[in-house]
Amino acid sequence: MKNMSDLRGKTGNWKPETGNRKPETGNRKPETGNRKPETGNRKPETGNRKPEAFTLLEVMVAVSIMAIVLIAVYRMQAQTIAMSNASRFYTTAPLLAQSKIAELGIISSVELGGGSGDFGEDFPGYTWNLEIEEMESEVLGNLAKDLKRIDVSVNFNEGEFVYGFRTYKFLEEK
């Protein structure tokens, strides 16, 4: 059997040996459980700053990114509207020009020169200009006396968009 003096720890307190015993020291403070482990790279926190808050720099970067994105979306929307207006004009203008030329076929006598006007309430902002000139041709000779060059231009928003159409017709003057 072992001697009782062998069973005593270094501090003088007698405890039976269990095999997984940690040596006791008198200088050590007991751990409290709510203490955070310390890391070597971490700066000590100040008392005024909450760790969940955004810094001014982060907010400024976020706002500038949002501004850039919103400006790009606005430009894209404005470009889409402009392209839609141009597409509408270049679809409507040829039909209006052809209708003006068709009116010439109904009119029995055509004066040289032409005219101008608008298309009424059905097509607000659209105006037309018609020019009729005589054509001379050495190849056609006497047949060219009734040949006319007809220029029709359709304008939208006082010249913002202009569509020109030219055709040649045999029109008799009376």
Stockholm file with secondary structure:
# STOCKHOLM 1.0

chainA/1-174         MKNMSDLRGKTGNWKPETGNRKPETGNRKPETGNRKPETGNRKPETGNRKPEAFTLLEVMVAVSIMAIVLIAVYRMQAQTIAMSNASRFYTTAPLLAQSKIAELGIISSVELGGGSGDFGEDFPGYTWNLEIEEMESEVLGNLAKDLKRIDVSVNFNEGEFVYGFRTYKFLEEK
#=GR chainA/1-174 SS CCCGGGGBCTTSCBCCCCSSCCCCCSSCCCCCSCCCCCCSSCCCCCSSCCTTSCCHHHHHHHHHHHHHHHHHHHHHHHHHHHHHHHHHHHHHHHHHHHHHHHHHHHCSCCCSEEEEEECCTTSTTEEEEEEEEECCCTTTGGGGGGEEEEEEEEEETTTTEEEEEEEEEECCCC
#=GC SS_cons         CCCGGGGBCTTSCBCCCCSSCCCCCSSCCCCCSCCCCCCSSCCCCCSSCCTTSCCHHHHHHHHHHHHHHHHHHHHHHHHHHHHHHHHHHHHHHHHHHHHHHHHHHHCSCCCSEEEEEECCTTSTTEEEEEEEEECCCTTTGGGGGGEEEEEEEEEETTTTEEEEEEEEEECCCC
//
